[in-house]
Amino acid sequence: MLQSELPLWVRYGQALGPSLLAAVIGGVGAWIALQQMHLARVKLQHDTYDRKYAVFAAVHWLLTGISAFKRAPNLVDMRDFINEIGAASFLFDDKLVVYLNEIESRVHRAHGLNEMRDNFPEDSKAAASKELAEHILWLGEQSGVITEKFRPSLGLRKPRSRIFPWLRRAAAWHLG
């Protein structure tokens, strides 16, 4: 049978078949690449969670201690905080890093004022005590806010399944 004697749909199939097959294979390849990208994001979130939580725990512990005892932090209180806060700029967004830097500067200032209060002249002690009280009050108030500030970074997002919905339903029905 000559090619011109073939039905029209067969000739179109021969002409467009390889192109359509290449497009389907390319689409499947792109879908797989997107799945790999999604998996990499989830893995990154999983791999950094413990480091992020360690920063949160150190900050929360310090602020809770300041809030509970209404006193300036000492070096023992600040040890974990100082060790963990160094990684914050690599783990969190800029807004949270600025907030953590504010906490860090107030903690250091409160500690310094508390340590040096006895060395101030009598006329400066009242002003130093007032500034120290303001720092302690602000830091104490942050112990109730810190969880909400960290929630976007520490919240575990439920990964969206990229599998076709009918396949997900079929698996749930089969397993359920």
Secondary structure by P-SEA (a helix, b strand, c coil): cccccccaaaaaaaacaaaaaaaaaaaaaaaaaaaaaaaaaaaaaaaaaaaaaaaaaaaaaaaaaaaaaccccccccaaaaaaaaccccccccaaaaaaaaaaaaaaaaaaaaaaacccccccaaaaaaaaaaaaaaaaaaaccccccccccccccccccccccaaaaaaaaaaac
